[in-house]
Amino acid sequence: MRFTFKDGRIEADRDIKNDGRGIYLCQSRECAELALKRKAFNRVCRTNVDAESIERAIEEALWS
């Protein structure tokens, strides 16, 4: 799964075409939960990202 961080938001990038800093995860719920627990999104984006927006993007990526 690829996610992008742009304009303060995390978005699922299914087509791998979005601009912005890319964040890659394997496509499993366990991997996503571990990334949330370890605050990997915050570390990669170099800022504090809202956990709700991350969870929403993960759900969108997992269900697509």
C-alpha positions in Angstrom: 0.0 0.0 0.0 1.2 3.5 -0.7 0.1 6.6 1.1 1.0 10.2 0.4 1.3 13.2 2.7 0.4 16.5 1.2 -1.2 19.6 2.6 -1.2 18.1 6.1 -3.3 15.1 5.1 -2.6 11.4 4.6 -4.2 9.8 1.6 -4.3 6.3 0.1 -2.5 6.4 -3.3 -3.9 3.3 -5.1 -2.6 4.4 -8.5 0.8 5.5 -7.3 0.3 8.9 -9.0 -0.2 11.4 -6.2 2.4 14.0 -5.5 3.8 14.3 -2.0 6.0 12.3 0.3 5.3 8.6 -0.2 4.8 6.1 2.6 4.8 2.4 1.8 3.3 -0.5 3.9 2.6 -4.1 3.2 -1.0 -4.8 2.5 -2.1 -6.2 5.9 -3.9 -4.9 8.8 -1.2 -6.0 11.2 1.4 -4.1 9.3 -0.8 -0.9 9.4 -1.4 -1.3 13.1 2.3 -1.7 13.8 3.0 1.4 11.8 0.4 3.4 13.8 1.8 2.1 17.1 5.4 3.0 16.2 4.3 6.4 14.8 5.9 5.6 11.5 3.7 8.1 9.6 4.8 10.9 11.9 8.5 10.0 11.5 8.3 9.7 7.7 6.3 12.9 7.3 8.5 14.7 9.8 5.5 16.2 11.5 2.6 15.2 13.8 -0.1 13.7 11.6 -3.7 13.2 13.0 -4.2 9.6 13.9 -7.8 9.7 12.6 -6.8 10.7 9.1 -4.2 7.9 9.1 -6.7 5.3 10.1 -9.2 6.6 7.6 -6.6 6.4 4.8 -5.6 2.8 5.9 -9.3 1.7 5.9 -9.7 3.2 2.4 -6.6 1.4 1.2 -7.5 -1.9 2.7 -11.0 -1.9 1.3 -10.1 -0.9 -2.2 
